[in-house]
């Protein structure tokens, strides 16, 4: 499968490396970026050529499928261009930054008549989350009643503002809990405790996201992006007959100087490296088989609707309904 990639920032470069050296059945043949020098530097190790614009890359007759890792607000237009060209597209989250653009993508893909879009929610490919999913699907803890999650980062740069804990950070929990519980969210609230002093003054941190599903299950997500000690992802689902909890990454237990300790992962690339590998391999496999299986355009749209509602909830201090239309049969 010959692939073109748009956006050669950090995640774009990592995906070029994966697709070129680790994913079987894939070849990166073209890249594009607003910075042509950066694009050339990323393209060279893969032996790919540089296209001046995203539009030229999508139109390239050799490009069979496209990976979009550009700036979030550019995703909608680039994904729509891929659909118009009839080319499968893997789009890193967010699919869109505004829900209205997500609807345009849903309409365009349905008009095309075949699923072309996959969204990069890599947690669905993590071994721990997949083990939780298997327990829930088998009824191992009865009907889920609650879920408790934490998403902690050691620090954030000054450019990280108070909407990003929902839009860029908790969006991963929003998607993976929709997937784990198998239903949509109905309402959202954001509770703001005392902010840490270890932050830039303009940022509200931490924030607590409170979600209710359509069946009445409750989910709380602590988002704390200046926790200082590491990158720490936690998830526990409480059911009628038991609980299931995400395991911490495997690490050796060291006993020395009167203490026993294990290292804490420091960044998301280290924590989810394997999940990224599996995600892209399964995407390429699905292209070759013609059977799309990953997070769909509907999943990307639904996540954006929830994050938009969460931003409104924090700004207004109210419980905000999640206004999702009925899922089209195309995505069932």
Helices and strands as residue ranges (DSSP letters): E 2-6, H 10-21, E 27-32, H 36-46, E 49-50, H 54-59, E 65-68, G 72-74, H 75-85, E 88-92, H 99-112, E 117-120, G 122-125, H 127-137, E 144-152, H 164-164, I 165-169, H 171-181, E 185-191, E 207-213, E 218-224, E 232-239, E 243-245, E 254-256, E 259-261, H 268-271, H 273-289, H 297-316, E 320-321, G 329-331
